[in-house]
Amino acid sequence: MSSSDLARLTAETLSLALLVSAPALLASVLIGLLVGLLQAVTQVQEQTLSFVPKLVGVALVLATLGGWMTGQLVRFTSALWLAIPTLVH
């Protein structure tokens, strides 16, 4: 395996990890901002108030986009398994 193959494979892996994790992370950040704003406006400082909505939001995102995420990971893994003979020359 040449260093260019390794660099390409590393870049593809990192971009896929970012692509697959982005929906859940964005949902968590947006919900956290909204709950934080709501807590600041109402002056209610309850810790579970910020945790539970994020948990529910991320669960909804994973339930909605989980099939797509899994498909992306399976596609990448299949391509990687098929490329092993060319990578180990």
Contacts in CASP RR format, 6 or more apart in sequence:
PFRMAT RR
TARGET T0000
AUTHOR 0000-0000-0000
METHOD contacts of the structure
MODEL  1
MSSSDLARLTAETLSLALLVSAPALLASVLIGLLVGLLQAVTQVQEQTLS
FVPKLVGVALVLATLGGWMTGQLVRFTSALWLAIPTLVH
1 87 0 8 1.000
1 88 0 8 1.000
1 89 0 8 1.000
5 87 0 8 1.000
9 80 0 8 1.000
9 87 0 8 1.000
12 76 0 8 1.000
13 76 0 8 1.000
16 72 0 8 1.000
16 73 0 8 1.000
16 76 0 8 1.000
19 72 0 8 1.000
20 69 0 8 1.000
20 72 0 8 1.000
20 73 0 8 1.000
23 61 0 8 1.000
23 65 0 8 1.000
23 69 0 8 1.000
24 58 0 8 1.000
24 61 0 8 1.000
24 62 0 8 1.000
27 54 0 8 1.000
27 57 0 8 1.000
27 58 0 8 1.000
27 60 0 8 1.000
27 61 0 8 1.000
28 54 0 8 1.000
28 57 0 8 1.000
28 58 0 8 1.000
31 53 0 8 1.000
31 54 0 8 1.000
31 57 0 8 1.000
32 50 0 8 1.000
32 53 0 8 1.000
32 54 0 8 1.000
34 53 0 8 1.000
35 49 0 8 1.000
35 50 0 8 1.000
35 53 0 8 1.000
35 54 0 8 1.000
36 50 0 8 1.000
38 44 0 8 1.000
39 45 0 8 1.000
39 46 0 8 1.000
39 49 0 8 1.000
39 50 0 8 1.000
62 69 0 8 1.000
END
